Amino acid sequence: MAYQYKIMDQIGVLSGNDEGKFTTEVNLISHNNSMPKIDIRHWDHRGDIPKMLKGIALTVEEANILFDLLNAHNFLDICSNSRRA
């Protein structure tokens, strides 16, 4: 069986290059007709059909845990302070 995916919802673009040929996106994706997951991934838009590159897929529960962990460690403050050093 060939690998299949369906983008259920395009949540947003985190970053991209100036030409928009490569992006890092957050989407809700169903992989092989399974329950959709929050997918954070690099995409290659150089062809007619965007190509999936490396990324991570999280269940809603995993995404909530990640959110809580980052908040508990004052992640935004830590990142801001490390840029000043």
N, C-alpha and C positions, 0 to 999 in steps of 0.2 A: 504494500500500500504506500502510495506517495504521501509525503508530508504536505499537510494542508493547514492554512490559517485563514481566519477571517477577522478583520478589524471591526469590532462591534461599535467602538466609540473612539474618536480621536480626541484625547484629553488636552494635549498641548505639545509644543516644541520647546525643549530645554536649551538647545544650542544648534548652531549650524555654521557652515563656512559662508563666505561672502557670496558665492555663486548659488548657494542653496542646494548643491549637489550631494552634500552629506549632512545629515541631521541626527540629533539625538532626540527621540520622541518618547512621550508617555501615551500609551494607548491601552484600551481594553480589548484584548485579543483572545479568541477561541482557537486553541491549537488542536488539530485533528478532531474537531467536533466536540471537544471537552468543554467543561465549565470555563467561562471567560476568566482571564487573569489580568492583573495590572502588569503591563509589559513596558519596561524601560530599555530602549534599544537604539543602536546606531542603524541608520538607513542610508543606502546608496540610491540616489535618485538620478543617476546618469543615463539610464535606459528608459524605455517606454513603461516598464513595470518596476516599481521600487523593489530593491533587494534587501532582505533582512541581513543584518550583520550581527555582531556579538551583542548580547544583552542579558537581561534577567526578567523572569516572569514571577510575579508574586500573587498569592491569593490575597483576597481582601484582608483576611486575618493577619497574614504576614506583613502586608503594607501598614496596617494599623500598629503592629508591634514595632516595625521600623520607625514609624513616625514617633511613637512614644519613647523609644530608645534615644533618638536624636534630640527630642525635646528634653529628656531627663539629663542629658549630658551637655545641655546648653550648646549644642552643635553650632548654631549660628554665631554665638559669641566666640567660640573657640576658633572658628574659621576666620572671623574678622581680626582677632588678635594675632593669628599666625601670619596673616598677610602684612601686618605692620612690622614684623620682626625682620 
